[in-house]
Amino acid sequence: MKVMCVHWDRFYLSHLKGDLPKIIPEADVQYCDPRDAAQLAESWGCDILLTEIDMDRPRRDEGLILAEQIKTLHPRVNIIFITVCLPYEYAERVLGLHASGYLCYPYNFDELSEEFRNLRYPVA
């Protein structure tokens, strides 16, 4: 199982680095900068993409754009979004990508675990 975790904020990234091995110990997890994510997905592959929608960039939808790019490369990728946006703010695009999960900050360990237990597409 290949999991790509894309996040701008080092604080949240450190929490994910602590939580993900407990949730999916068998996974090969890559923590990467958003600028490198599409290229990594193309060369390495991606079963699960965990990304924020509203990356700290001029455009608030950078995470959605990244997810769309990776979905084009890997149509059965499970996408779990994390966001500070209101749930309905990007609902149409998130639903259009057939995302596997959607979490709002602040989320907790149990909520993140639940998203990995209920992936849209089974992962070997």
C-alpha positions, 0 to 999 in steps of 0.5 A: 500500500502506497500512501502519499501524504502532502501537507504544507504545515510542519505542525500538522505534518508532524502529527500525521507522521506520528499517527499514520504508522499506528493506523496503517503500519504496513503502508509505505508512506511518503511525506512530500512537499506539494510541489513534488507530489504530482511527479512522485505520484507519476514515478512512484504510484499512489494508492492513497492520497492524504492532502489538504484542500486549502494549502497555504498558497495564493489559490485556496484550492491547490490541494484539489488541483493536485488531487485532480492531477493524481486522479488522472494518473491513478483513477482508483486512488483513494483521496482523503482531504483535510481542510479548514474550509467549511464542508460545503465550500468545495463539496461539488469538486470533492464529490466529483473526484469521488473522494474517499474521506473528508476531515475538518481541522481539528480532527483527532486520531479516531476520525483519521483512523475511521477514514482509513478503515472506510476507503472507497477502493480496496487496497491490497 
